[in-house]
């Protein structure tokens, strides 16, 4: 009848009561603290920290894995990409399941799975097994990522969102900062296996703290149906795109595997989009992309993270193979980027609350472009390689620090209030897809340039150091394109306003 809503079904009510009953409530003495929302934010920051710690360590370890397993650039890049593929393809799935079954236990399960897989990654003796357990790690990371921003946003509220997002970005930056330093020390002393084992104690800490701090889930979507068809289409679509980006140079443009993969992507992506438009409860609400400010922000999220991870991949090989640095020295130098990012990120959150996103984000990408021009000069030897190179990396990190938190906050703010959870999950998805694009395209482009310069690509072992640096400098053009696209997306962002709750339903 008009003006009335039908009551939830008995199975739905039972499901909600059973699931919430199994989620442990935080002790009263914790939940009553005035700063309790910040404790929740801090708990999500632990997950952000270990995720980025693992990512930056793995990037630094790729040259060592190339030598350890006698593998090419394309093969070892899958140690990084496999994790990201699982993460990207499962993020929307777990985001939807979290709305139906609760966030707390799934979030804690993500910590547990990530920790176990990290332990197993350090125990294997074959590259294929390492890639397999990296996939498992990605499943755990998807459980964490599908819930982290939504938990944070709900705990912080609109009045604290900018600062909370700044702290979240800072935690990610600290994880990335610690990764190269700790990874360099571990690679130089204990070996590559420890770069995976180092995440284990942080994962255990996340489980314990999360059990006592995270609140029980409220507002479960007990009547929501899971979009199984969309889920089955999304995973192969993501995998096909990644395979194209990673393997097209090695396979050749006319190879049957590449043609088949392109054909699969051409079919799967439109089919997935068609399915999501028709589904009553879509896995990804594509109607959010009708909001111009949201769409521009998502493009900027994707390309900015591609810029960050392609820089990590590229400079890991440039430092170790090109400049002949030890893993410890390379780690210390790479740490300059995330340290600068982490120092600037909280400030950028406050600047966003005062000035808005457009000015801050555009200035951030302008700094990144200037940094890459300076870095190119150091790679070619046009200017000194010491202080100028470190200054370029610091400037690059500062630029991303100005860009990431304000862009993320403004993108979520552009979505309707009742769609903030879906917007947060989609932001995480675009971030991970950006990481995949960055690693895959940087690996492929570096391999291509080495093949052009030496006649034999896909590895850096035995290649003259100057040739590695010339190839790395060529790849900087790709990174420059990423920065320009991100800056344009931020510059052309419409005047931000929150869309009405009914706008995306039309």
C-alpha positions as CSV (number, residue, x, y, z in Angstrom):
1,X,0.0,0.0,0.0
2,X,1.0,3.6,-0.6
3,X,3.1,5.1,2.2
4,X,3.9,1.7,3.8
5,X,6.8,-0.7,3.4
6,X,6.5,-4.4,3.6
7,X,8.1,-5.9,6.7
8,X,11.3,-8.0,6.3
9,X,10.8,-11.7,5.7
10,X,11.3,-14.1,8.5
11,X,14.5,-15.7,7.0
12,X,15.9,-12.1,6.5
13,X,15.2,-11.2,10.2
14,X,16.7,-14.5,11.4
15,X,19.8,-13.9,9.3
16,X,20.2,-10.4,10.6
17,X,19.8,-11.5,14.2
18,X,22.1,-14.5,13.9
19,X,24.9,-12.5,12.1
20,X,24.8,-9.5,14.5
21,X,24.7,-11.9,17.4
22,X,27.9,-13.5,16.2
23,X,29.7,-10.1,15.9
24,X,31.4,-9.3,19.2
25,X,30.4,-6.0,20.6
26,X,33.2,-3.7,21.9
27,X,33.4,-3.4,25.7
28,X,31.4,-0.6,27.2
29,X,34.5,1.1,28.7
30,X,35.9,1.4,25.1
31,X,32.7,2.4,23.2
32,X,31.9,5.2,25.8
33,X,35.2,7.0,25.3
34,X,34.9,10.4,23.8
35,X,37.6,9.6,21.3
36,X,36.1,6.2,20.4
37,X,35.4,7.1,16.8
38,X,39.2,7.8,16.4
39,X,40.0,4.4,17.8
40,X,37.9,2.9,15.0
41,X,39.7,5.1,12.5
42,X,43.0,3.9,14.0
43,X,42.0,0.3,13.6
44,X,41.3,0.7,9.9
45,X,44.6,2.5,9.6
46,X,46.4,-0.7,10.8
47,X,44.9,-2.5,7.8
48,X,45.9,0.3,5.5
49,X,49.4,0.2,6.9
50,X,50.1,-3.5,6.4
51,X,48.6,-3.5,2.9
52,X,50.9,-0.7,1.8
53,X,53.9,-2.2,3.7
54,X,53.4,-5.4,1.8
55,X,53.0,-3.7,-1.5
56,X,56.1,-1.5,-1.2
57,X,58.3,-4.3,0.1
58,X,57.2,-6.6,-2.8
59,X,58.0,-3.9,-5.3
60,X,61.6,-3.6,-3.9
61,X,61.9,-7.4,-3.8
62,X,61.2,-7.9,-7.5
63,X,64.8,-7.5,-8.7
64,X,65.8,-10.1,-6.1
65,X,63.0,-12.5,-7.2
66,X,64.2,-12.0,-10.8
67,X,67.6,-13.3,-9.8
68,X,66.3,-15.9,-7.3
69,X,63.9,-17.7,-9.7
70,X,65.9,-16.9,-12.9
71,X,62.7,-15.3,-14.3
72,X,61.9,-12.4,-16.6
73,X,60.3,-9.0,-15.8
74,X,56.9,-10.2,-17.0
75,X,57.0,-13.3,-14.7
76,X,58.2,-11.6,-11.6
77,X,55.8,-8.7,-12.1
78,X,53.0,-11.2,-11.5
79,X,54.1,-11.5,-7.9
80,X,52.8,-7.9,-7.5
81,X,50.0,-8.2,-10.0
82,X,48.4,-11.5,-8.8
83,X,47.6,-9.9,-5.4
84,X,46.1,-6.9,-7.1
85,X,44.0,-9.0,-9.5
86,X,42.4,-10.9,-6.6
87,X,41.9,-7.7,-4.7
88,X,40.3,-5.8,-7.6
89,X,38.0,-8.6,-8.8
90,X,36.7,-9.5,-5.2
91,X,36.4,-6.0,-3.7
92,X,32.8,-5.4,-5.1
93,X,31.8,-8.9,-4.2
94,X,32.9,-8.6,-0.5
95,X,31.5,-5.1,-0.3
96,X,28.0,-6.4,-1.3
97,X,28.3,-9.4,1.1
98,X,29.3,-7.1,3.9
99,X,26.1,-5.1,3.5
100,X,24.1,-8.3,3.7
101,X,26.0,-10.2,6.4
102,X,27.9,-7.6,8.5
103,X,31.3,-6.0,8.3
104,X,33.1,-6.8,11.5
105,X,33.7,-10.5,11.1
106,X,34.5,-10.3,7.4
107,X,37.0,-7.5,8.2
108,X,38.6,-9.6,10.8
109,X,38.6,-12.6,8.5
110,X,40.5,-10.5,6.0
111,X,43.2,-9.9,8.6
112,X,43.4,-13.6,9.3
113,X,43.6,-14.7,5.7
114,X,46.1,-12.1,4.8
115,X,48.3,-13.1,7.7
116,X,48.2,-16.8,6.9
117,X,49.0,-16.2,3.2
118,X,51.9,-13.9,4.1
119,X,53.4,-16.7,6.2
120,X,53.0,-19.2,3.3
121,X,54.5,-16.8,0.7
122,X,57.8,-16.9,2.7
123,X,57.8,-20.7,2.8
124,X,57.4,-21.6,-0.9
125,X,60.3,-22.5,-3.2
126,X,58.8,-22.0,-6.6
127,X,57.7,-18.8,-8.4
128,X,54.3,-20.3,-9.4
129,X,53.5,-21.2,-5.8
130,X,54.5,-17.7,-4.6
131,X,52.1,-16.2,-7.2
132,X,49.4,-18.6,-6.0
133,X,49.7,-17.5,-2.4
134,X,49.8,-13.9,-3.5
135,X,46.4,-14.5,-5.0
136,X,45.2,-15.8,-1.6
137,X,46.7,-12.7,0.0
138,X,44.7,-10.7,-2.4
139,X,41.5,-12.4,-1.2
140,X,42.3,-11.3,2.4
141,X,43.2,-7.8,1.1
142,X,39.8,-7.6,-0.6
143,X,38.0,-8.5,2.6
144,X,39.9,-5.6,4.3
145,X,39.5,-3.1,1.5
146,X,35.8,-3.8,1.0
147,X,35.1,-2.7,4.6
148,X,37.8,-0.3,5.6
149,X,36.6,3.0,4.1
150,X,33.0,2.4,4.9
151,X,33.8,1.6,8.6
152,X,36.0,4.8,8.7
153,X,33.4,7.0,7.0
154,X,30.6,5.9,9.3
155,X,32.8,6.3,12.4
156,X,34.1,9.7,11.5
157,X,30.9,11.3,10.2
158,X,30.8,14.3,7.8
159,X,32.5,16.7,10.2
160,X,35.6,14.6,10.7
161,X,35.7,12.9,7.3
162,X,38.5,15.1,5.8
163,X,40.8,14.6,8.8
164,X,40.0,10.8,9.0
165,X,40.8,10.4,5.3
166,X,44.0,12.3,5.8
167,X,45.0,9.9,8.7
168,X,44.1,6.9,6.5
169,X,46.2,8.2,3.7
170,X,49.0,8.9,6.2
171,X,48.8,5.3,7.5
172,X,49.1,4.1,3.9
173,X,52.1,6.4,3.4
174,X,53.8,5.2,6.6
175,X,53.4,1.6,5.4
176,X,54.9,2.5,2.0
177,X,57.6,4.4,3.8
178,X,58.5,1.6,6.1
179,X,58.4,-0.9,3.3
180,X,61.5,0.1,1.3
181,X,63.5,0.7,4.4
182,X,62.5,-2.5,6.2
183,X,62.5,-4.4,2.9
184,X,66.0,-3.2,2.1
185,X,67.3,-4.3,5.5
186,X,65.6,-7.7,5.2
187,X,66.8,-8.3,1.6
188,X,70.3,-7.3,2.5
189,X,70.5,-9.5,5.7
190,X,67.9,-12.2,6.1
191,X,66.7,-12.8,2.5
192,X,63.6,-12.3,0.4
193,X,61.3,-14.6,2.4
194,X,61.3,-12.1,5.3
195,X,59.7,-9.4,3.2
196,X,56.5,-11.5,3.5
197,X,56.9,-12.7,7.0
198,X,57.3,-9.1,8.4
199,X,53.5,-8.5,7.9
200,X,52.5,-11.4,10.1
201,X,52.8,-9.6,13.5
202,X,50.9,-6.6,12.3
203,X,48.1,-8.8,11.0
204,X,47.8,-10.5,14.4
205,X,47.7,-7.1,16.0
206,X,44.9,-6.1,13.7
207,X,42.8,-9.1,14.6
208,X,43.2,-8.5,18.3
209,X,42.6,-4.7,18.2
210,X,39.7,-5.1,15.8
211,X,37.9,-7.7,17.9
212,X,37.7,-5.3,20.9
213,X,37.3,-1.9,19.1
214,X,35.2,-2.3,15.9
215,X,31.5,-1.8,16.4
216,X,28.8,-4.3,15.5
217,X,27.3,-3.7,12.1
218,X,24.1,-1.7,11.9
219,X,21.6,-1.3,9.1
220,X,22.1,-4.6,7.4
221,X,20.6,-4.9,3.9
222,X,18.6,-8.0,4.9
223,X,16.4,-7.9,1.8
224,X,19.3,-7.3,-0.6
225,X,20.0,-10.0,-3.2
226,X,23.5,-10.9,-4.2
227,X,24.3,-10.4,-7.9
228,X,25.9,-13.7,-8.7
229,X,25.8,-13.2,-12.4
230,X,27.6,-9.9,-12.1
231,X,30.3,-11.5,-9.9
232,X,31.0,-14.3,-12.3
233,X,31.4,-11.7,-15.1
234,X,33.5,-9.3,-13.2
235,X,36.4,-11.6,-12.3
236,X,37.3,-12.8,-15.8
237,X,36.8,-9.3,-17.2
238,X,39.4,-7.9,-14.8
239,X,41.8,-10.8,-15.4
240,X,41.5,-10.4,-19.2
241,X,42.3,-6.7,-19.0
242,X,45.4,-7.3,-16.7
243,X,46.6,-10.1,-19.0
244,X,46.4,-7.8,-22.0
245,X,48.3,-5.0,-20.2
246,X,51.0,-7.4,-18.9
247,X,51.5,-9.8,-21.8
248,X,50.8,-8.1,-25.1
249,X,54.5,-7.2,-25.7
250,X,55.6,-10.8,-24.9
251,X,52.9,-12.5,-26.9
252,X,52.9,-10.1,-29.8
253,X,50.0,-8.2,-31.3
254,X,49.1,-10.9,-33.7
255,X,49.4,-13.9,-31.3
256,X,46.3,-16.1,-30.9
257,X,46.4,-15.9,-27.0
258,X,46.4,-12.1,-27.2
259,X,43.6,-11.9,-29.8
260,X,41.5,-14.4,-27.7
261,X,42.1,-12.4,-24.5
262,X,41.1,-9.1,-26.3
263,X,38.0,-10.8,-27.7
264,X,37.1,-12.0,-24.2
265,X,37.5,-8.6,-22.7
266,X,35.5,-7.0,-25.5
267,X,32.6,-9.4,-24.8
268,X,32.8,-9.5,-21.0
269,X,33.0,-5.8,-20.2
270,X,29.9,-4.7,-22.1
271,X,28.1,-7.8,-20.8
272,X,29.0,-6.9,-17.2
273,X,27.9,-3.3,-17.8
274,X,24.6,-4.5,-19.3
275,X,24.0,-6.9,-16.4
276,X,24.7,-4.2,-13.8
277,X,22.2,-1.8,-15.4
278,X,19.5,-4.4,-15.4
279,X,20.2,-6.0,-12.0
280,X,17.8,-5.0,-9.2
281,X,20.7,-5.0,-6.7
282,X,23.9,-4.5,-8.9
283,X,27.3,-5.5,-7.7
284,X,28.6,-2.1,-8.9
285,X,26.1,0.8,-9.1
286,X,27.2,2.3,-12.5
287,X,24.5,5.0,-12.0
288,X,26.9,6.8,-9.8
289,X,29.0,7.6,-12.9
290,X,26.1,9.9,-14.0
291,X,27.5,12.4,-11.5
292,X,30.3,14.3,-13.4
293,X,32.3,15.2,-10.2
294,X,32.2,11.6,-9.1
295,X,33.3,10.3,-12.5
296,X,36.2,12.8,-12.7
297,X,37.3,11.9,-9.2
298,X,37.3,8.2,-9.9
299,X,39.4,8.7,-13.1
300,X,41.9,10.7,-11.0
301,X,42.0,8.0,-8.3
302,X,42.8,5.3,-10.8
303,X,45.5,7.2,-12.7
304,X,47.1,8.7,-9.6
305,X,47.7,5.3,-8.0
306,X,49.0,4.0,-11.4
307,X,51.5,6.8,-11.2
308,X,52.6,5.9,-7.7
309,X,53.0,2.2,-8.3
310,X,54.7,2.5,-11.7
311,X,57.2,4.8,-10.1
312,X,58.0,2.3,-7.4
313,X,58.3,-0.5,-10.0
314,X,60.5,1.6,-12.3
315,X,62.8,3.1,-9.6
316,X,63.4,-0.3,-7.9
317,X,65.1,-1.6,-11.1
318,X,66.7,1.8,-11.8
319,X,68.4,1.9,-8.4
320,X,69.4,-1.7,-8.1
321,X,70.2,-2.5,-11.8
322,X,71.0,1.0,-13.1
323,X,72.8,2.7,-10.3
324,X,74.1,-0.5,-8.7
325,X,72.7,0.3,-5.3
326,X,72.4,-2.4,-2.6
327,X,68.8,-3.3,-1.6
328,X,69.4,-1.4,1.7
329,X,70.5,1.8,-0.1
330,X,67.7,1.4,-2.7
331,X,65.1,1.0,0.0
332,X,66.3,4.1,1.9
333,X,66.1,6.2,-1.3
334,X,62.7,4.9,-2.3
335,X,61.4,5.6,1.2
336,X,61.7,9.3,0.4
337,X,58.6,9.2,-1.8
338,X,56.1,7.8,0.9
339,X,57.8,9.8,3.7
340,X,57.1,13.0,1.9
341,X,53.6,11.8,1.0
342,X,52.9,10.9,4.6
343,X,54.0,14.2,5.9
344,X,51.9,16.2,3.5
345,X,48.7,14.0,3.5
346,X,47.3,15.1,6.8
347,X,48.0,18.7,5.9
348,X,46.2,18.2,2.5
349,X,43.1,16.9,4.4
350,X,42.9,20.1,6.3
351,X,43.5,22.2,3.2
352,X,40.7,20.4,1.5
353,X,38.3,21.2,4.3
354,X,39.2,24.9,3.9
355,X,39.9,25.4,0.2
356,X,38.1,22.5,-1.6
357,X,39.6,19.9,-3.8
358,X,40.3,21.6,-7.1
359,X,43.1,23.9,-6.1
360,X,44.9,21.4,-3.9
361,X,44.8,18.4,-6.2
362,X,45.8,20.4,-9.3
363,X,48.8,21.8,-7.4
364,X,49.7,18.3,-6.3
365,X,49.9,17.0,-9.9
366,X,51.8,20.1,-11.0
367,X,54.5,19.2,-8.4
368,X,54.6,15.6,-9.7
369,X,55.2,16.7,-13.3
370,X,58.0,19.0,-12.1
371,X,59.5,16.2,-10.1
372,X,59.6,13.9,-13.1
373,X,61.3,16.5,-15.3
374,X,64.0,16.8,-12.6
375,X,64.3,13.0,-12.2
376,X,64.7,12.5,-15.9
377,X,67.7,14.9,-15.8
378,X,69.3,12.7,-13.1
379,X,68.7,9.5,-15.0
380,X,70.4,10.9,-18.2
381,X,73.3,12.4,-16.3
382,X,72.4,15.9,-17.4
383,X,72.7,17.0,-13.7
384,X,74.1,15.5,-10.6
385,X,72.6,12.2,-9.4
386,X,72.8,12.8,-5.6
387,X,70.8,15.6,-4.0
388,X,68.8,16.5,-7.2
389,X,67.6,12.9,-7.5
390,X,66.5,12.7,-3.8
391,X,64.9,16.1,-4.2
392,X,62.9,14.9,-7.2
393,X,61.6,11.9,-5.3
394,X,60.7,14.1,-2.3
395,X,58.9,16.5,-4.6
396,X,57.0,13.6,-6.2
397,X,55.9,12.3,-2.9
398,X,54.7,15.8,-1.8
399,X,52.7,16.1,-5.0
400,X,50.9,12.9,-4.4
401,X,50.4,13.8,-0.7
402,X,48.6,16.9,-1.8
403,X,46.5,15.0,-4.3
404,X,45.3,11.7,-2.9
405,X,43.4,12.5,0.3
406,X,41.6,15.6,-1.0
407,X,40.6,13.8,-4.2
408,X,39.4,10.7,-2.3
409,X,37.4,12.9,0.1
410,X,35.9,15.0,-2.7
411,X,35.0,11.9,-4.7
412,X,33.0,10.3,-1.9
413,X,31.4,13.7,-1.1
414,X,30.2,13.9,-4.7
415,X,28.1,10.8,-4.2
416,X,24.6,10.9,-2.5
417,X,24.7,10.4,1.3
418,X,22.9,7.1,1.1
419,X,25.4,5.8,-1.4
420,X,28.6,6.7,0.5
421,X,29.3,3.0,1.3
422,X,29.1,2.1,-2.4
423,X,31.2,5.1,-3.3
424,X,33.9,4.1,-0.8
425,X,34.0,0.5,-2.2
426,X,34.2,1.8,-5.7
427,X,37.0,4.2,-4.8
428,X,38.9,1.2,-3.4
429,X,38.3,-0.7,-6.5
430,X,39.5,2.1,-8.8
431,X,42.6,2.5,-6.5
432,X,43.5,-1.1,-6.9
433,X,42.8,-1.1,-10.7
434,X,45.2,1.9,-10.8
435,X,47.9,-0.1,-9.1
436,X,47.5,-2.9,-11.6
437,X,47.7,-0.5,-14.5
438,X,50.8,1.1,-13.0
439,X,52.7,-2.2,-12.5
440,X,51.6,-3.9,-15.7
441,X,52.2,-0.9,-18.0
442,X,55.6,0.0,-16.3
443,X,56.7,-3.6,-16.6
444,X,55.7,-4.0,-20.2
445,X,57.1,-0.6,-21.2
446,X,60.4,-1.2,-19.5
447,X,60.7,-4.6,-21.1
448,X,59.9,-3.1,-24.5
449,X,62.5,-0.4,-24.2
450,X,65.1,-2.9,-23.1
451,X,64.3,-5.0,-26.2
452,X,64.6,-2.0,-28.5
453,X,68.0,-1.0,-26.9
454,X,69.5,-4.5,-26.5
455,X,67.6,-6.8,-28.8
456,X,66.7,-9.0,-25.9
457,X,64.0,-7.7,-23.5
458,X,62.1,-9.0,-20.4
459,X,65.1,-9.1,-18.1
460,X,67.6,-6.7,-16.5
461,X,70.2,-9.3,-15.5
462,X,73.4,-8.7,-17.4
463,X,72.2,-5.6,-19.1
464,X,74.7,-2.6,-19.0
465,X,73.8,-0.2,-16.3
466,X,73.6,2.8,-18.6
467,X,71.2,0.9,-20.9
468,X,68.9,0.2,-17.9
469,X,68.9,3.9,-17.0
470,X,68.2,5.0,-20.6
471,X,65.2,2.6,-20.7
472,X,64.0,3.8,-17.3
473,X,64.1,7.4,-18.5
474,X,62.0,6.4,-21.5
475,X,59.4,4.9,-19.2
476,X,59.2,8.3,-17.4
477,X,57.2,9.6,-20.4
478,X,54.5,7.1,-19.5
479,X,54.5,8.3,-15.9
480,X,54.3,11.9,-17.1
481,X,51.2,11.0,-19.1
482,X,49.6,9.5,-15.9
483,X,50.3,12.8,-14.1
484,X,48.8,14.9,-16.8
485,X,45.6,12.8,-17.0
486,X,45.2,12.9,-13.2
487,X,45.8,16.7,-13.1
488,X,43.3,17.3,-15.9
489,X,40.6,15.2,-14.2
490,X,41.1,17.2,-11.1
491,X,41.2,20.6,-12.9
492,X,38.0,19.9,-14.9
493,X,36.1,18.6,-11.8
494,X,32.7,20.2,-11.7
495,X,31.8,22.4,-8.7
496,X,31.2,19.7,-6.1
497,X,27.9,19.2,-4.5
498,X,26.4,16.1,-3.0
499,X,23.8,14.6,-5.3
500,X,20.3,14.2,-3.8
501,X,19.6,10.7,-2.6
502,X,17.2,10.1,-5.5
503,X,19.4,11.4,-8.2
504,X,21.2,8.2,-9.1
505,X,18.0,6.2,-9.0
506,X,16.5,7.9,-12.0
